[in-house]
Amino acid sequence: MRPLRQLGLMLILILAIVAAMKFWHPNDTTLQRPPAAAKASGPVAIRASSVPFVGCKSDGQTGPVEAPEGEGKVVLIDPKAAQQLAYYSSQKEFGVLAPRGWYCFGTYGSNGDTLYVSPQPINTANLFASNPPGFTGPAVQLSRDSGDTSGRFGVAKIIARVFPAHIGFARVVIREGIEPASSFPFGPYPNDKLTYRGNEIVEYQTPANTQGLGTDSSLHPSADPISGVAILVGETPDLLHLSVRLPAAQAALAPLIIRQVERDAPHRDKGASQLTAIKQTENPVTAPRTAKGYPVPEDTFVDAYIVANIGQEDLDQDQLAKLAHDEYKMGKQIDTQTLLAGGAPLDTRGKRAMDYLSYQSPQQHQAPVYKR
């Protein structure tokens, strides 16, 4: 009888628990669980975004040229910022980000090319005047001076200012005697703030109402500062020179415009290893000696792979994403330094992606950026 009595007591206890659960309300303070701790907000999402392409008419040595047609440009920036920008281009592989809805025009000649973007209609006749009035308000200017034509004088002047590792080029141009040596002052402008990204890349800011690298363009001094970058490209070398002055409400876009020019610029030393390119950046992608594979999260690698390779071949974003995942997995079998130094039997797409990421901050490397 004792086992039956014990079984009966167990049944009564089970029924009591069931009854209690039936009448229990989750809002009863004595039984309520504490709320889960809120997750800390992470870094701003950086994703592959497409900005509109804007073709720009141009004029120059052989006459007017109609605006080119093109597709949206894929960039790796905050999507909210991407919604404010467009990619303006006067010819293939020569363009710049600037606020949407602005006007643009390009000039070209044997000395090089220049692209102007402004919130106001551009008086094209002024661009060809002997003493052009230039821009005193917001504007974006990207110039490309050829180092082996008459553009060499502009290249030499910037080298004398900010590229001491290439001062020999400036001295050769000075010795030609075509322009006086006084036209090539050595040393930076006294008020400019310079940030070097290597021997061939220097970012700058020219303060308000002063002369500097920012005013070595069609942007004249005004109450607002000018920021930009100067980049030597090719073996000659040629010079890319960007000057940016934006309205105060859009000033945060200037660093994004600068970085995109840096990413789009061809590398001066195409034979340099990927490790060398990474080491020359201010915030390098770390590549541990004993690790294997690409030293960034897979999703970050995939997004950079898309941005760096879109338009290089006849592949869309989804195709590039699949290739990126495959390459990332294959790369895990290879020592990191060997992989980045180019010793792996992989194509150049992954190296383009890592070169692109070498301009990003370490914080941006931590967050997945491409979502299928």
Buried (B, 14 or more C-beta within 10 A) or exposed (E): EEEEEEEEEEEEEEEEEEEEEEEEEEEEEEEEEEEEEEEEEEEBEBBBBBBBBBBBBBBBEEEEBEBBEBEEBBBBBBEEBBEBBBBBBBBEEBBBBBBBEBBBBBBBBEBBBBBBBBBEEBEBEEBEEEEEEBBEBBBBBBBBBBBEBEBBBBBBBBBBBBBEEBEEBBBEBBEEEEEEEEEBEEEBBEBBBBEBBBBBBBBBBBBEEBBBBBBBBBBBBBEBBBBBBBBBBBEBBBBBBBBBBBEEEBBEBBBBBBBBBBBBBEBBEEEEBBBBBBBBBEBBBEBEEEBBBBBBBBBBBBBBBBBBBBEEEEBEBEEBBEBBBEBBEBBEEBBBBEBBBBEBEBEEBBBBBBBBBBBBEEEBBEBBBBEE
